[in-house]
């Protein structure tokens, strides 16, 4: 396994990072870093010999958080911020159709 990001590289977290019980001083499930936040890689290690874990210092949050490689992208890689959080519900304002076939009805929740 070769790490994708080197120490000192600026990275962006692509999903919200919550405490899984390994972050002292915070309850399990507490939000540690919001998706889209950027930080600097401080250290690179492994977990169970098959996952690369990066210690990332998020300056705005003043936290050093362990992140899995699949949760990170380079700061300069394309990133589309979203208003929606995981498991948020949305309501369709219009019928959505493909080639005239209605796929989603107006007012449908999803």
C-alpha positions in Angstrom: 0.0 0.0 0.0 1.4 3.3 -1.0 -0.2 6.5 0.4 -1.8 8.8 -2.0 -1.1 12.0 0.0 2.3 13.0 1.5 2.9 14.8 4.8 2.3 18.5 4.4 -0.2 18.0 1.5 -3.4 20.1 1.8 -6.5 17.8 1.5 -10.3 18.2 1.6 -12.6 15.8 3.5 -15.5 14.6 1.3 -17.9 13.6 4.0 -18.7 14.6 7.5 -16.3 13.0 10.0 -17.9 12.0 13.3 -16.3 10.6 16.4 -16.2 6.8 16.3 -14.9 6.6 19.9 -11.3 7.3 19.1 -11.3 11.1 19.5 -10.8 12.0 23.2 -13.0 14.7 24.7 -15.9 14.2 22.4 -18.9 11.9 22.5 -19.4 9.1 20.0 -21.3 10.4 17.0 -20.3 14.0 17.6 -19.4 15.9 14.4 -15.7 16.6 14.3 -15.2 18.0 10.8 -17.7 19.1 8.3 -17.3 17.9 4.7 -15.5 20.3 2.4 -13.1 21.3 5.2 -9.4 21.5 4.3 -6.4 20.5 6.4 -2.8 19.5 6.3 -1.6 15.9 6.4 0.5 15.6 9.6 1.1 11.8 9.6 0.4 8.7 7.6 -0.3 5.3 9.2 -2.3 2.1 8.7 -5.2 0.4 10.5 -5.4 -3.4 10.5 -2.7 -3.4 7.9 -5.2 -2.8 5.1 -6.4 0.8 5.5 -4.3 3.9 5.2 -5.1 6.5 7.8 -4.1 10.1 7.7 -3.7 12.4 10.7 -5.1 15.6 9.2 -4.8 19.0 11.0 -7.9 21.0 10.3 -6.8 24.5 11.2 -10.3 26.2 11.2 -11.5 23.5 13.7 -8.2 23.3 15.5 -8.4 19.5 15.5 -6.2 16.7 14.3 -8.5 14.0 13.1 -7.8 10.5 11.6 -9.2 10.2 8.1 -9.4 7.2 5.8 -7.9 7.7 2.3 -11.3 7.3 0.6 -12.6 10.3 2.7 -10.0 12.6 1.3 -9.3 14.4 -2.0 -6.5 16.9 -2.9 -7.4 20.5 -2.2 -7.2 21.3 -5.9 -9.4 18.4 -7.1 -13.0 19.3 -8.2 -15.4 19.7 -5.2 -19.1 20.5 -5.4 -20.5 21.7 -2.1 -24.0 20.6 -1.3 -26.7 21.9 1.0 -27.8 18.4 1.8 -26.6 16.1 4.6 -26.6 12.4 4.6 -30.2 11.0 5.1 -31.8 14.5 4.5 -35.2 14.2 2.9 -36.1 16.2 -0.2 -39.5 17.0 -1.8 -39.9 17.2 -5.5 -41.4 20.5 -6.7 -42.2 19.2 -10.2 -42.7 16.0 -11.9 -39.4 14.6 -13.2 -39.6 12.7 -16.5 -37.2 11.0 -18.9 -38.4 10.9 -22.5 -41.9 11.7 -21.4 -42.1 8.9 -18.8 -42.7 10.3 -15.3 -40.0 8.9 -13.0 -40.8 11.0 -9.9 -44.2 12.5 -9.1 -44.6 16.1 -7.8 -44.5 16.3 -4.0 -42.7 12.9 -3.8 -40.3 12.6 -0.9 -36.9 11.1 -1.3 
